[in-house]
Amino acid sequence: MDKQQFFNGAVFDAYRWFGAHLTGDAAVFRTFAPNASRITLTGAMNGWTETDLHQDGRSGFWEVSVPGTQAGQLYKYRIYAADGSVTEHCDPYGFAMELRPACCSIVTNPDEYRFTDEKWMQSRTASPDAPLNIYEMHLGSWQRNSENANGWFTYEQLADRLIPYLLDGGYTHVEFLPLSEHPFDGSWGYQNTGFFAPTSRYGTPAQLRLLIDRLHHAGIGAIMDFVPVHFAVDSYGLAKYDGTPLYEYPHSAVGESEWGSYNFIHSRREVRCFLQSAANYWLEEFHFDGLRMDAVSRLIYWQGDPQRGVNGDTLDFLKNMNHGLKARHPSALLIAEDSTAYPGVTRPVDEGGLGFDYKWDLGWMHDTLEYCQTQPDMRPRDRGKLLWSMHYFANEHYLLPLSHDEVVHGKAAIVQKMWGADEKDKYAQARTMYLYMFAHPGKKLNFMGNELGQLYEWNEAGTLDGALADRPFHRFFHSLCKTYVENSALHADYAPDNFRWAKNHADAPCVFGMERRANGETLLALCNFADSEQNFTASLPKFTILLDSNAAEFGGTGETLAVSRKDSLCTVALPRYSAVLLKL
């Protein structure tokens, strides 16, 4: 590693030098701690005694070679601070860690598993015209393993269960909540201690590589949630790593987040190298097909608050990281969770943007869910909530999310959010909303359980209701996903002539028509959010029905879609709370 480039913030593969690296019959341990007075290694390789690391002058780079070190052995660093305090830390660049509450790093052999996904890696694409239907999931609560004390399956065991489910469901990608090591289950992986260590909850790094390899062989992409904003406060982690705030701000006013974590200080070039190396690590060493960047608004504005102004240091870090990642992995997807109106989030860095491929459309999400929670007789007043998104849609490459954040902490499951107390009506409205979602321009993301139509919130200590997999709503959702993947008119989301609102009479304000065009194909989605039958009248050619949310097999009434023609006009009678997708 070029140390000067490290101090300049230009390194994207610092993990190749830092951490524990097996070399023949020994291992080299390296860490960066410029303010430490002494550092020792303690672990299984030295009988848990202390072996001194040696500093390269006064550079802050410490290292030691320990003969006889083997893969699987545990270790820590004992760091002596200038103030005389001594704290044991896991390795910031450690490639594996013990299961919580234990916290030692683990020596690994990166060659333990060799990928065989060359064909996938060469053919994958980041084209905005490709279908993108993401299944977001938390590995520990998707299914429960009765033979494991914590209820978890291993990465390898999950491959056997997950891949057939994704294939059957019509998903193009799976997105995992953060898999980097974390001490608290309830953080869902968003408060990390091991930024280079796959969580040991579900097995070894080799087993995670196998899972991704098998996903690729099945034609499914893998995305991971990445958290470049903050980290866990646990004393064995990054907090005051060398006895001083090395990775975090020294002042609590900006150094502590609302989640009880520490914010990274992105102005430090060494911290930038750490984070961008971690991001590159998951793409390079684990063949992830993309990263979803958490809480990007907090990288744009101070503490995520536009009133406090743009944080120039973090913005500069973000641009440099994304530019470097795309240079190394052009076909990998970079996705921003960002709720702000900051411009150019999905514009390339060399064109003045932030360099993401997609941005979550949280405005669309909130407006859509609020509309569906409104009682039907008030929906004509709120018609604009479903129309507004297309006023700004051309500004960015948007992705439509119904994520984990919307089904926890008292927010209710998606079906529960629908207006009314009648379960049948709730499911009917949910089917209509989802067809509206998949016909609306923008890539798609749904959190696990949405496809089942669960009537209770997600809990990381629980699991999905597998019995719902045989219910009509699940059949509808998977039919919708497959219809989306199979029709290219629904993929070219950002072409200016791909979408138009279909005109309708003002006396049917709860009816929305969306026309999608691409590759000579024209589709028309008609959605009726009213509590009564509504007519859609327009000049329409002959059509075939691709999907009818009111079909009996999906839990609807099964009424035959009433269609009448007079002169040049065609009238489609839409039952209450129903939607259809037509191919013209």
Sequence and secondary structure as in RCSB ss.txt:
>XXXX:A:sequence
MDKQQFFNGAVFDAYRWFGAHLTGDAAVFRTFAPNASRITLTGAMNGWTETDLHQDGRSGFWEVSVPGTQAGQLY
KYRIYAADGSVTEHCDPYGFAMELRPACCSIVTNPDEYRFTDEKWMQSRTASPDAPLNIYEMHLGSWQRNSENAN
GWFTYEQLADRLIPYLLDGGYTHVEFLPLSEHPFDGSWGYQNTGFFAPTSRYGTPAQLRLLIDRLHHAGIGAIMD
FVPVHFAVDSYGLAKYDGTPLYEYPHSAVGESEWGSYNFIHSRREVRCFLQSAANYWLEEFHFDGLRMDAVSRLI
YWQGDPQRGVNGDTLDFLKNMNHGLKARHPSALLIAEDSTAYPGVTRPVDEGGLGFDYKWDLGWMHDTLEYCQTQ
PDMRPRDRGKLLWSMHYFANEHYLLPLSHDEVVHGKAAIVQKMWGADEKDKYAQARTMYLYMFAHPGKKLNFMGN
ELGQLYEWNEAGTLDGALADRPFHRFFHSLCKTYVENSALHADYAPDNFRWAKNHADAPCVFGMERRANGETLLA
LCNFADSEQNFTASLPKFTILLDSNAAEFGGTGETLAVSRKDSLCTVALPRYSAVLLKL
>XXXX:A:secstr
  HHHHHTT  S GGGTSEEEEETTEEEEEEE TTEEEEEEEEGGGTT  EE EESTTSSEEEEEEET  TT EE
EEEEEETTS EEEE  TT S B  TT   EE   GGGS    HHHHHH    TTS  EEEEE HHHHS  TTSTT
    HHHHHHHHHHHHHHHT SEEEES  EE S GGGTT S SEEEEE GGG  HHHHHHHHHHHHHTT EEEEE
E  SEE   TTTTTTTTSS SSB SSHHHHB TTS EEB TTSHHHHHHHHHHHHHHHHHS  SEEEETTTHHHH
BGGG GGG B HHHHHHHHHHHHHHHHH TTSEEEE   S  TTTTS GGGTS   SEEE HHHHHHHHHHHHS 
GGGGGGGTHHHHTHHHHGGGS EEEEE GGGSSTTS  HHHHSSSS HHHHHHHHHHHHHHHHHSSSEEEEETTG
GGT SS   TTS   GGGGGSHHHHHHHHHHHHHHH GGGT TT TTSEEEE   TT TTEEEEEEEETTEEEEE
EEE SSS EEEEE     EEEEETT GGGTS     EEEEETTEEEEEE TTEEEEEE 
